[in-house]
Amino acid sequence: MTFYKSLILFVALSFSMVSCKVVALDPVEILTFQQKLETLFPTAEITEMDAKDHFTKAYQIVLEQPLDHKNLSAGTFKHYVYLSHIDTKMPTVLVTEGYNAVPSTYELSKILKGNQVQVEYRFYGKSRPDTINWQYLKNDQAIEDYHKLVTKLKRLYTGKWISTGISKGGETVLIYKSKYPWDVEVAVPYVAPLISGQEDLRTQNHINTVGSDLCRAKIIAFQRNVLKNREAVLAEIRNFAFEKNMNFTELSVDEALEYSVLEFPFSFWQWGGNCDDIPAENATSKEMFDYINNIVGISFYNDQTYAELLPSYYQHLTELGYYGFDTEPVQDLLKIVHNPTNKRFAPKNVDLTYNPNYINEVRDFVENKGNKILYIYGEYDTWGACAPNPKSHVNALKMVLKEGSHKTRISDFSKEDQKIIYEKLQNWLGYSVTIFPLE
């Protein structure tokens, strides 16, 4: 009996040992984070960059983006995206740039300490093809860029998604939200206009009523003083252009001067000009030039900037809308620009037919259905005249900084107002997300 027990034990042990020998485990493959990105975007050029602030990794991703999302045979263009990473489970901030993208950490990313995806707008900056086919520079095409990018990245980033952008980029936030309401949990547009028409009259009404009567009178007096001293100020412009190696062939310096004078009131209120700084009537030509150059920027009219901003003017004049110029205060002093228009800065021989329905539909959505949108504005900012006004039943928050400008950010508000903002973000994002108040 003892013999059989021993035999059974021996057979069992032998079988176990043989079984152990024949079992072979496959090697475990652990992908690096960059390899995971390369799997998501197999045709993209992905380059690691220096990580800054709270991020641990950063990448430049150059996508082969379709020119036309509805007709892939139309070809592609190189589309630049900047990804800053910390943790796939943390919140991800999508930055929809309105123009070119300069890699930087946005305010909302500092508040959430999460990941950031910064996307250059199609046909701007490095994402501009050598030749622009204007029919593909439509907002709906750009929105598809974002939607498809976010859809892919959500396979990797599983936390809450928040979109943000400034000015035209903030406007893009609202357009994106109206087209794909569920792509992000929360939208935070900064100083974002929704403009009515190629020349929205609300901007001029703002210029005519904002601030004090005295300040508005000083603005007009300065405009007139510059034009009365035309030749001396033109000499200053020519010296400046020579020093900065600027060329004025698309617009002459004479035309640039008159447009800068007409632009001055808009830019003064947009960028938070100080009435006490406006040069007096006895100012020198250099003092007048330096001031208008500081507020408007004469470089705005040189050949390089003119070329860089052609896509912007195309978009504004066909879908986004823009503003006009008031010649009345200086009509008698104008010699060249008698009928000013922003069409002067748009691409030539291109259809600029304006579609009034596009932004109206966006405005209708955000004002009536745009939940979980935090609006940031400055009271004096000219573009604030075109801000949407969400209805009372909409779960949104609009914060307007008293006497604030186009440079208004959350950090500019009082601690009490910041607390309101943080509490609203916390409520919308849930308590699984940590809010880090700005210092």
C-alpha positions as CSV (number, residue, x, y, z in Angstrom):
1,M,0.0,0.0,0.0
2,T,2.9,2.3,0.9
3,F,4.4,1.5,-2.5
4,Y,1.3,2.7,-4.4
5,K,1.1,5.9,-2.4
6,S,4.7,6.7,-3.3
7,L,4.2,5.9,-6.9
8,I,1.1,8.2,-7.1
9,L,3.1,11.0,-5.4
10,F,6.0,10.5,-7.8
11,V,3.8,10.7,-10.9
12,A,2.0,13.8,-9.6
13,L,5.3,15.6,-8.9
14,S,6.7,14.5,-12.3
15,F,3.6,15.8,-14.1
16,S,3.8,19.1,-12.2
17,M,7.5,19.5,-13.1
18,V,6.9,18.7,-16.7
19,S,4.0,21.2,-16.8
20,C,6.2,23.9,-15.3
21,K,8.8,23.3,-18.1
22,V,6.3,23.6,-21.0
23,V,4.6,26.8,-19.9
24,A,6.3,29.8,-21.5
25,L,5.2,33.4,-20.8
26,D,5.3,35.9,-23.7
27,P,7.6,38.9,-23.0
28,V,5.7,41.9,-21.6
29,E,5.9,44.9,-24.0
30,I,5.8,48.3,-22.2
31,L,5.4,51.2,-24.6
32,T,7.0,54.5,-23.8
33,F,4.7,57.5,-23.7
34,Q,6.0,58.7,-27.1
35,Q,5.4,55.3,-28.6
36,K,1.8,55.5,-27.4
37,L,1.5,58.8,-29.2
38,E,3.1,57.3,-32.3
39,T,0.5,54.5,-32.2
40,L,-2.3,57.1,-32.0
41,F,-0.8,59.2,-34.8
42,P,1.2,56.8,-37.0
43,T,1.7,59.4,-39.8
44,A,2.7,62.3,-37.6
45,E,6.1,63.8,-36.9
46,I,6.5,63.7,-33.1
47,T,9.4,65.5,-31.4
48,E,10.1,65.7,-27.7
49,M,10.5,69.2,-26.3
50,D,11.7,70.6,-23.0
51,A,8.9,70.3,-20.4
52,K,8.1,73.4,-18.4
53,D,6.1,74.4,-15.3
54,H,4.3,71.4,-13.8
55,F,4.6,69.2,-16.9
56,T,6.8,66.2,-17.0
57,K,6.9,65.7,-20.8
58,A,6.3,67.9,-23.8
59,Y,6.0,67.1,-27.5
60,Q,5.6,68.9,-30.9
61,I,3.2,66.9,-33.0
62,V,3.0,67.7,-36.7
63,L,-0.1,66.1,-38.2
64,E,-0.9,65.4,-41.8
65,Q,-4.3,67.1,-41.5
66,P,-6.9,66.8,-44.3
67,L,-7.5,70.0,-46.2
68,D,-11.1,68.9,-46.5
69,H,-12.5,66.5,-43.9
70,K,-15.4,65.7,-46.3
71,N,-13.1,65.0,-49.2
72,L,-9.9,63.3,-48.2
73,S,-8.6,63.2,-51.8
74,A,-8.1,67.0,-51.6
75,G,-4.8,66.5,-49.9
76,T,-3.3,67.4,-46.5
77,F,-1.3,70.2,-44.8
78,K,1.1,70.1,-41.9
79,H,-0.8,71.0,-38.7
80,Y,1.2,71.8,-35.6
81,V,0.1,70.7,-32.1
82,Y,1.9,71.1,-28.8
83,L,1.2,68.5,-26.1
84,S,2.3,69.0,-22.5
85,H,1.8,66.0,-20.3
86,I,1.7,65.1,-16.7
87,D,-0.7,62.2,-16.1
88,T,-3.3,60.6,-18.4
89,K,-5.9,60.6,-15.6
90,M,-5.6,64.3,-14.9
91,P,-7.7,66.9,-16.6
92,T,-6.7,67.9,-20.1
93,V,-6.9,71.6,-21.3
94,L,-7.5,72.0,-25.0
95,V,-6.2,75.4,-26.2
96,T,-7.8,76.5,-29.5
97,E,-5.5,79.2,-30.8
98,G,-7.1,81.8,-33.1
99,Y,-3.8,82.3,-35.0
100,N,-0.3,80.9,-34.7
101,A,0.8,78.9,-31.6
102,V,3.7,79.8,-29.4
103,P,4.2,76.9,-26.9
104,S,3.3,78.3,-23.4
105,T,1.4,77.2,-20.3
106,Y,-2.1,78.8,-20.3
107,E,-3.7,80.2,-17.1
108,L,-6.3,77.4,-17.0
109,S,-3.6,74.7,-17.1
110,K,-2.0,76.3,-14.1
111,I,-5.3,76.3,-12.2
112,L,-5.9,72.6,-13.0
113,K,-2.3,71.4,-13.0
114,G,-3.3,68.9,-15.7
115,N,-2.3,68.2,-19.3
116,Q,-2.4,70.7,-22.1
117,V,-3.0,70.3,-25.9
118,Q,-2.3,73.6,-27.7
119,V,-3.4,73.6,-31.3
120,E,-2.4,76.1,-34.0
121,Y,-5.3,77.3,-36.1
122,R,-5.1,75.8,-39.6
123,F,-3.3,78.0,-42.2
124,Y,-1.6,80.2,-39.5
125,G,2.0,80.2,-38.4
126,K,3.9,77.0,-39.1
127,S,0.6,75.3,-40.2
128,R,0.3,77.6,-43.2
129,P,0.7,75.9,-46.6
130,D,2.9,77.6,-49.2
131,T,-0.2,78.3,-51.2
132,I,-3.5,78.8,-49.4
133,N,-6.6,77.3,-51.0
134,W,-9.1,79.7,-49.3
135,Q,-12.1,77.5,-49.7
136,Y,-10.6,75.2,-47.0
137,L,-10.1,78.1,-44.5
138,K,-13.6,77.7,-43.0
139,N,-14.4,77.4,-39.3
140,D,-16.2,74.1,-39.8
141,Q,-13.0,72.6,-41.2
142,A,-11.1,73.8,-38.2
143,I,-13.7,72.4,-35.8
144,E,-13.2,69.0,-37.4
145,D,-9.5,69.4,-36.8
146,Y,-10.2,69.7,-33.1
147,H,-13.0,67.1,-32.9
148,K,-10.9,64.4,-34.5
149,L,-7.8,65.3,-32.5
150,V,-9.8,65.2,-29.2
151,T,-11.5,61.9,-30.1
152,K,-8.1,60.2,-30.6
153,L,-6.5,61.7,-27.6
154,K,-9.4,60.6,-25.4
155,R,-8.1,57.0,-25.9
156,L,-5.1,58.1,-23.9
157,Y,-6.3,60.9,-21.7
158,T,-9.3,59.7,-19.6
159,G,-9.8,62.6,-17.3
160,K,-12.0,65.6,-17.7
161,W,-11.6,67.8,-20.8
162,I,-11.8,71.6,-20.8
163,S,-11.4,73.9,-23.8
164,T,-10.0,77.4,-23.6
165,G,-8.8,80.2,-25.9
166,I,-8.2,83.9,-26.1
167,S,-9.9,86.5,-28.4
168,K,-10.4,84.7,-31.8
169,G,-9.2,81.6,-30.1
170,G,-12.0,82.1,-27.5
171,E,-14.5,82.6,-30.3
172,T,-13.3,79.3,-31.6
173,V,-14.0,77.7,-28.2
174,L,-17.6,78.9,-28.6
175,I,-18.0,77.7,-32.1
176,Y,-16.5,74.3,-31.2
177,K,-18.9,74.0,-28.2
178,S,-21.9,74.8,-30.5
179,K,-20.9,72.1,-33.0
180,Y,-19.7,69.3,-30.5
181,P,-21.3,70.2,-27.1
182,W,-20.1,66.9,-25.5
183,D,-16.4,66.9,-26.6
184,V,-15.4,68.8,-23.5
185,E,-16.9,69.1,-20.0
186,V,-16.3,72.8,-19.6
187,A,-15.4,75.7,-21.9
188,V,-13.5,78.8,-20.8
189,P,-13.3,81.5,-23.5
190,Y,-11.4,84.7,-22.8
191,V,-12.5,88.0,-24.3
192,A,-14.3,86.2,-27.1
193,P,-16.5,88.2,-29.4
194,L,-19.4,86.9,-31.5
195,I,-19.6,89.6,-34.2
196,S,-22.5,90.6,-36.3
197,G,-21.7,91.6,-39.8
198,Q,-18.6,92.7,-41.6
199,E,-18.8,96.0,-39.7
200,D,-20.5,95.4,-36.4
201,L,-21.9,98.8,-35.2
202,R,-21.8,97.8,-31.6
203,T,-18.0,98.3,-31.5
204,Q,-18.4,102.0,-32.6
205,N,-21.2,102.5,-30.1
206,H,-18.8,101.2,-27.4
207,I,-16.1,103.6,-28.5
208,N,-18.5,106.5,-28.4
209,T,-19.8,105.8,-24.9
210,V,-17.0,104.0,-22.9
211,G,-15.0,105.9,-20.3
212,S,-15.4,109.6,-19.6
213,D,-16.4,112.5,-22.0
214,L,-13.0,114.1,-21.3
215,C,-11.1,110.9,-22.3
216,R,-13.0,110.5,-25.5
217,A,-12.4,114.1,-26.4
218,K,-8.6,113.6,-25.7
219,I,-8.6,110.7,-28.1
220,I,-10.1,112.7,-30.9
221,A,-7.8,115.6,-30.2
222,F,-4.8,113.3,-30.4
223,Q,-6.0,111.8,-33.7
224,R,-6.4,115.3,-35.2
225,N,-3.0,116.4,-33.8
226,V,-1.2,113.5,-35.5
227,L,-2.7,114.3,-38.9
228,K,-2.1,118.0,-38.5
229,N,1.6,117.1,-38.0
230,R,1.5,114.6,-40.8
231,E,4.9,115.2,-42.4
232,A,6.8,115.2,-39.1
233,V,5.1,112.0,-38.0
234,L,5.7,110.3,-41.4
235,A,9.4,111.1,-41.0
236,E,9.3,109.2,-37.6
237,I,7.6,106.3,-39.3
238,R,10.2,106.1,-42.1
239,N,13.1,106.2,-39.5
240,F,11.4,103.5,-37.5
241,A,10.9,101.3,-40.6
242,F,14.5,101.8,-41.6
243,E,15.8,100.8,-38.2
244,K,13.5,97.7,-38.0
245,N,14.0,96.7,-41.6
246,M,10.3,97.0,-42.4
247,N,8.9,97.4,-45.9
248,F,5.7,99.3,-46.8
249,T,4.8,98.3,-50.3
250,E,1.4,96.8,-49.8
251,L,0.4,99.9,-47.9
252,S,2.5,103.1,-48.3
253,V,3.6,104.8,-45.0
254,D,1.1,107.6,-45.8
255,E,-1.8,105.1,-45.9
256,A,-0.4,103.3,-42.9
257,L,-0.4,106.5,-40.9
258,E,-4.1,107.3,-41.8
259,Y,-5.2,103.7,-41.0
260,S,-3.4,103.8,-37.7
261,V,-5.1,107.1,-36.8
262,L,-8.5,105.6,-37.6
263,E,-7.7,102.4,-35.7
264,F,-6.5,104.3,-32.7
265,P,-9.8,104.6,-30.7
266,F,-10.6,100.9,-31.1
267,S,-7.1,99.8,-30.0
268,F,-7.0,102.4,-27.2
269,W,-10.0,100.8,-25.4
270,Q,-9.1,97.3,-26.5
271,W,-5.7,97.3,-24.9
272,G,-6.5,99.4,-21.8
273,G,-5.0,102.8,-22.8
274,N,-4.6,105.3,-20.0
275,C,-6.1,108.7,-20.8
276,D,-3.4,110.5,-18.8
277,D,-0.8,109.1,-21.1
278,I,-2.3,110.6,-24.3
279,P,0.2,113.2,-25.6
280,A,-0.8,116.8,-25.3
281,E,-1.3,119.2,-28.2
282,N,2.3,120.5,-27.9
283,A,3.8,117.0,-28.0
284,T,6.8,116.4,-30.3
285,S,6.4,114.3,-33.5
286,K,8.4,111.6,-31.8
287,E,6.2,111.6,-28.8
288,M,3.1,111.3,-31.0
289,F,4.6,108.5,-33.1
290,D,5.9,106.6,-30.0
291,Y,2.4,106.7,-28.5
292,I,0.4,105.6,-31.5
293,N,3.0,103.0,-32.2
294,N,2.6,101.7,-28.7
295,I,-1.2,101.5,-28.9
296,V,-1.8,100.5,-32.5
297,G,1.7,99.4,-33.7
298,I,2.8,100.7,-37.1
299,S,4.3,97.3,-37.8
300,F,0.7,96.1,-38.2
301,Y,0.8,97.7,-41.7
302,N,4.2,96.5,-42.9
303,D,4.5,93.9,-45.6
304,Q,5.3,91.0,-43.3
305,T,2.4,91.4,-41.0
306,Y,0.1,92.2,-43.9
307,A,0.9,88.8,-45.4
308,E,0.7,87.0,-42.0
309,L,-2.8,88.3,-41.3
310,L,-4.4,87.6,-44.7
311,P,-6.0,84.4,-43.3
312,S,-7.5,86.4,-40.4
313,Y,-9.1,89.0,-42.6
314,Y,-10.5,86.3,-44.9
315,Q,-12.1,84.6,-42.0
316,H,-13.5,87.8,-40.4
317,L,-15.0,89.0,-43.7
318,T,-16.6,85.7,-44.7
319,E,-17.8,84.1,-41.5
320,L,-16.6,85.7,-38.2
321,G,-17.5,89.4,-38.9
322,Y,-15.4,92.4,-38.0
323,Y,-15.6,96.2,-37.3
324,G,-15.6,99.4,-39.2
325,F,-13.9,102.8,-38.9
326,D,-15.3,106.2,-38.0
327,T,-13.9,109.0,-40.2
328,E,-16.2,111.8,-39.0
329,P,-13.8,113.2,-36.3
330,V,-10.9,113.5,-38.8
331,Q,-12.7,113.6,-42.2
332,D,-11.2,117.0,-43.1
333,L,-7.7,115.9,-42.4
334,L,-7.7,112.6,-44.4
335,K,-5.9,112.7,-47.8
336,I,-5.8,109.0,-48.8
337,V,-8.2,106.8,-46.8
338,H,-11.6,108.4,-47.5
339,N,-13.6,105.1,-47.4
340,P,-11.7,102.9,-44.9
341,T,-12.5,99.2,-44.9
342,N,-10.9,96.1,-43.5
343,K,-11.3,94.6,-47.0
344,R,-8.2,96.6,-47.7
345,F,-6.2,93.9,-45.8
346,A,-8.0,90.8,-47.2
347,P,-6.7,88.5,-50.0
348,K,-7.2,89.9,-53.4
349,N,-9.4,88.3,-56.1
350,V,-11.0,86.1,-53.6
351,D,-14.8,85.7,-52.9
352,L,-15.4,87.6,-49.6
353,T,-19.2,87.0,-49.5
354,Y,-20.2,87.2,-45.9
355,N,-22.4,84.4,-44.3
356,P,-24.5,86.1,-41.6
357,N,-26.0,82.9,-40.4
358,Y,-22.8,81.3,-39.2
359,I,-22.1,83.3,-36.1
360,N,-25.9,83.9,-35.5
361,E,-26.3,80.1,-35.1
362,V,-23.4,79.9,-32.7
363,R,-24.7,82.9,-30.6
364,D,-28.2,81.3,-30.5
365,F,-26.7,78.0,-29.1
366,V,-24.4,79.5,-26.5
367,E,-27.0,82.0,-25.2
368,N,-29.8,79.4,-25.0
369,K,-28.1,76.1,-24.5
370,G,-24.4,76.8,-23.7
371,N,-24.1,75.1,-20.3
372,K,-20.8,75.0,-18.4
373,I,-19.2,78.0,-20.1
374,L,-17.2,80.4,-18.1
375,Y,-16.8,83.8,-19.9
376,I,-14.0,86.2,-19.0
377,Y,-14.2,89.8,-20.2
378,G,-12.8,93.3,-19.6
379,E,-15.4,96.1,-19.3
380,Y,-13.5,98.6,-21.5
381,D,-12.4,96.1,-24.2
382,T,-13.9,97.1,-27.5
383,W,-14.5,93.4,-28.4
384,G,-16.6,93.1,-25.2
385,A,-19.4,95.0,-27.0
386,C,-19.8,91.8,-29.1
387,A,-19.9,89.4,-26.2
388,P,-22.8,86.9,-26.0
389,N,-25.2,87.2,-23.1
390,P,-26.3,83.7,-21.8
391,K,-30.0,83.6,-20.8
392,S,-30.8,83.2,-17.1
393,H,-31.8,79.5,-17.5
394,V,-28.4,78.6,-18.9
395,N,-25.8,77.1,-16.5
396,A,-23.1,79.6,-17.4
397,L,-21.0,82.3,-15.7
398,K,-20.0,85.6,-17.3
399,M,-17.4,87.6,-15.4
400,V,-16.6,91.1,-16.5
401,L,-13.6,92.9,-14.9
402,K,-14.4,96.6,-14.1
403,E,-12.4,98.8,-16.5
404,G,-10.6,95.7,-17.8
405,S,-9.1,95.4,-21.3
406,H,-8.5,92.6,-23.9
407,K,-5.7,91.5,-21.6
408,T,-8.1,90.5,-18.8
409,R,-7.4,87.1,-17.2
410,I,-8.7,85.3,-14.1
411,S,-5.6,86.5,-12.2
412,D,-6.8,90.1,-12.7
413,F,-10.0,89.6,-10.7
414,S,-10.3,90.2,-7.0
415,K,-9.8,87.3,-4.6
416,E,-13.5,87.3,-4.0
417,D,-14.3,87.1,-7.7
418,Q,-11.7,84.4,-8.2
419,K,-13.3,82.4,-5.5
420,I,-16.6,82.6,-7.4
421,I,-14.8,81.4,-10.6
422,Y,-13.1,78.5,-8.8
423,E,-16.3,77.4,-7.1
424,K,-18.1,77.3,-10.4
425,L,-15.3,75.3,-12.1
426,Q,-15.3,72.9,-9.1
427,N,-19.0,72.5,-9.3
428,W,-18.9,71.8,-13.1
429,L,-15.9,69.5,-13.0
430,G,-16.7,67.6,-9.8
431,Y,-14.6,67.1,-6.7
432,S,-12.4,64.4,-8.3
433,V,-10.7,67.4,-9.9
434,T,-8.5,69.6,-7.7
435,I,-8.5,73.4,-8.2
436,F,-5.2,75.2,-7.6
437,P,-5.9,78.9,-6.9
438,L,-3.6,81.3,-8.7
439,E,-1.0,83.0,-6.5
